[in-house]
Amino acid sequence: MIAVERVQLGEVVQLARSSVKPEKIDPGRQYVLLEHIASGTGEVAPVLAGESEIRSNKAAFQAGDVLYGKLRPKLRKVCVAKEDGYCSTDILPLRPTEPHTAFYLASVLRSERFYAEVERLVGGANLPRVNAKELLRLEVPWLEGEERRKFDELARLAAELRSEVTVLGERIELFEAVLWA
């Protein structure tokens, strides 16, 4: 039987939000907005910072950080950053405190069960959002070391497969469009 304990999210991640002024942003780095993260899947399609007109401070993140969409959390926009970059302040960069846990944590934070807990914390009628400090107090299931590493690897592979399926779907659509051209 797999041993699962519950820990506060803030015990296994650090809020890694460091504010970066627009003039300090590296144009060659990734830039992630909420619209770049697919709901409930963890797929992300960032753009380069230099391709956007960035006029306000942004949060910096590192490869391996879990990016959690705090605005409209019902959409469950959560992904793992593949590279260093920047994100809107509607996204919380969460840095796992242990290696090989980012994909595991992203899966947990995208889950319906976790959202059921988050839903109690959501405030704001027009723009529902969750407060970062309250989010970090929520409990998450925490597997024992080797089991957690295995689950993280499975979640990483699932993310890669989902991405490949998306690309394949796009290629099929392009192929079909060419057939009718």
C-alpha positions as CSV (number, residue, x, y, z in Angstrom):
1,M,0.0,0.0,0.0
2,I,1.2,3.5,-0.9
3,A,1.7,5.8,2.1
4,V,0.1,9.2,1.6
5,E,0.3,12.0,4.1
6,R,-1.2,15.5,3.7
7,V,1.0,18.6,4.0
8,Q,0.4,22.3,3.5
9,L,1.3,23.4,-0.1
10,G,3.6,26.0,1.5
11,E,5.7,23.2,3.0
12,V,6.6,21.8,-0.4
13,V,6.8,24.9,-2.6
14,Q,8.0,28.4,-2.2
15,L,6.3,31.4,-3.8
16,A,9.0,32.5,-6.2
17,R,7.5,35.7,-7.4
18,S,10.1,38.3,-8.0
19,S,9.0,41.4,-9.7
20,V,10.8,42.5,-12.9
21,K,10.5,45.9,-14.5
22,P,9.6,46.0,-18.2
23,E,13.0,47.5,-19.2
24,K,14.9,44.7,-17.4
25,I,13.0,41.9,-19.2
26,D,15.1,39.7,-21.5
27,P,13.3,39.8,-24.9
28,G,14.6,36.3,-25.7
29,R,13.0,34.6,-22.7
30,Q,9.5,33.0,-22.5
31,Y,6.5,35.1,-21.6
32,V,3.5,33.3,-20.2
33,L,0.0,34.8,-19.8
34,L,-3.1,32.9,-18.6
35,E,-4.3,32.6,-22.2
36,H,-1.2,30.6,-23.0
37,I,-2.0,27.8,-20.5
38,A,-4.7,25.3,-21.5
39,S,-7.5,24.7,-18.9
40,G,-7.1,21.5,-17.0
41,T,-4.3,20.0,-19.1
42,G,-1.0,21.7,-18.3
43,E,-0.3,22.4,-21.9
44,V,1.4,25.8,-22.4
45,A,2.2,27.8,-25.5
46,P,4.3,30.7,-24.4
47,V,5.6,33.5,-26.6
48,L,8.9,35.3,-26.5
49,A,8.9,38.4,-24.3
50,G,10.3,40.5,-27.2
51,E,7.1,39.7,-29.2
52,S,4.9,41.3,-26.6
53,E,4.4,44.9,-25.6
54,I,5.2,44.6,-21.9
55,R,4.4,47.8,-20.1
56,S,4.1,46.7,-16.4
57,N,6.1,44.6,-14.0
58,K,6.1,40.9,-14.4
59,A,7.0,37.9,-12.3
60,A,10.2,35.9,-13.1
61,F,10.2,32.1,-13.0
62,Q,12.7,29.4,-13.5
63,A,12.5,26.1,-15.5
64,G,10.8,23.6,-13.3
65,D,8.6,26.0,-11.5
66,V,4.9,25.2,-11.3
67,L,2.9,28.1,-12.8
68,Y,-0.5,28.4,-11.1
69,G,-3.2,30.7,-12.5
70,K,-4.7,32.5,-9.6
71,L,-7.3,34.4,-11.6
72,R,-10.4,32.3,-12.4
73,P,-8.9,29.2,-10.6
74,K,-11.9,27.2,-11.8
75,L,-10.2,26.9,-15.1
76,R,-7.3,25.0,-13.4
77,K,-4.6,26.6,-15.5
78,V,-1.4,25.0,-14.1
79,C,1.7,24.0,-15.9
80,V,5.4,23.3,-15.4
81,A,7.8,25.9,-16.9
82,K,10.2,24.3,-19.4
83,E,12.5,27.3,-19.5
84,D,13.2,30.4,-17.4
85,G,10.9,33.3,-18.2
86,Y,8.3,35.8,-17.1
87,C,4.6,35.7,-16.4
88,S,1.8,38.0,-15.7
89,T,1.0,38.7,-12.1
90,D,-2.2,36.6,-12.5
91,I,0.1,33.6,-12.4
92,L,1.9,32.4,-9.2
93,P,5.3,30.8,-9.8
94,L,5.6,28.0,-7.2
95,R,9.1,26.6,-6.8
96,P,9.1,23.0,-5.5
97,T,11.4,22.5,-2.5
98,E,12.3,18.9,-3.5
99,P,13.6,17.7,-6.8
100,H,11.4,15.6,-9.1
101,T,8.1,16.9,-7.8
102,A,7.0,19.6,-10.2
103,F,4.9,17.4,-12.5
104,Y,3.4,15.6,-9.5
105,L,2.5,18.9,-7.9
106,A,1.1,20.4,-11.1
107,S,-1.2,17.3,-11.4
108,V,-2.4,17.7,-7.9
109,L,-3.0,21.4,-8.3
110,R,-5.0,20.8,-11.5
111,S,-7.2,18.2,-10.0
112,E,-10.9,18.6,-9.3
113,R,-10.4,17.7,-5.7
114,F,-7.8,20.4,-5.1
115,Y,-10.1,23.0,-6.9
116,A,-12.9,22.0,-4.6
117,E,-10.6,23.2,-1.7
118,V,-9.6,26.3,-3.6
119,E,-13.2,27.2,-4.4
120,R,-13.8,28.0,-0.8
121,L,-11.1,30.7,-0.9
122,V,-12.1,32.4,-4.2
123,G,-13.0,36.1,-3.9
124,G,-14.0,38.7,-6.3
125,A,-17.3,38.7,-8.3
126,N,-16.1,40.0,-11.7
127,L,-12.6,38.6,-11.6
128,P,-12.6,35.6,-9.2
129,R,-9.1,34.9,-7.8
130,V,-7.4,33.1,-5.0
131,N,-5.0,34.7,-2.5
132,A,-1.5,33.3,-2.6
133,K,-1.1,33.1,1.2
134,E,-4.4,31.2,1.5
135,L,-3.5,28.9,-1.4
136,L,-0.2,27.9,0.3
137,R,-2.1,26.9,3.5
138,L,-4.2,24.3,1.6
139,E,-3.2,20.7,2.1
140,V,-2.0,18.4,-0.7
141,P,-1.4,14.7,-0.8
142,W,2.3,13.9,-0.4
143,L,3.6,10.5,-1.3
144,E,6.7,8.9,0.1
145,G,9.9,9.7,-1.7
146,E,10.3,6.9,-4.3
147,E,6.5,6.7,-5.0
148,R,6.4,10.5,-5.4
149,R,9.3,10.4,-7.9
150,K,7.6,7.6,-9.9
151,F,4.4,9.6,-10.0
152,D,6.3,12.7,-11.0
153,E,7.9,10.8,-13.9
154,L,4.5,9.4,-15.1
155,A,3.0,12.9,-14.9
156,R,5.9,14.3,-16.9
157,L,5.5,11.6,-19.6
158,A,1.7,12.2,-19.7
159,A,2.5,15.9,-20.3
160,E,4.9,15.1,-23.1
161,L,2.4,12.7,-24.7
162,R,-0.4,15.3,-24.5
163,S,1.8,17.8,-26.2
164,E,2.7,15.3,-29.0
165,V,-1.0,14.5,-29.5
166,T,-1.8,18.2,-29.9
167,V,1.0,18.7,-32.5
168,L,-0.2,15.6,-34.3
169,G,-3.8,16.9,-34.3
170,E,-2.6,20.2,-35.8
171,R,-0.7,18.4,-38.5
172,I,-3.7,16.3,-39.4
173,E,-5.8,19.5,-39.7
174,L,-3.2,21.0,-42.0
175,F,-3.0,17.9,-44.1
176,E,-6.8,17.8,-44.5
177,A,-6.8,21.5,-45.4
178,V,-4.2,20.9,-48.1
179,L,-6.3,18.1,-49.5
180,W,-9.2,20.5,-50.1
181,A,-7.1,23.4,-51.4
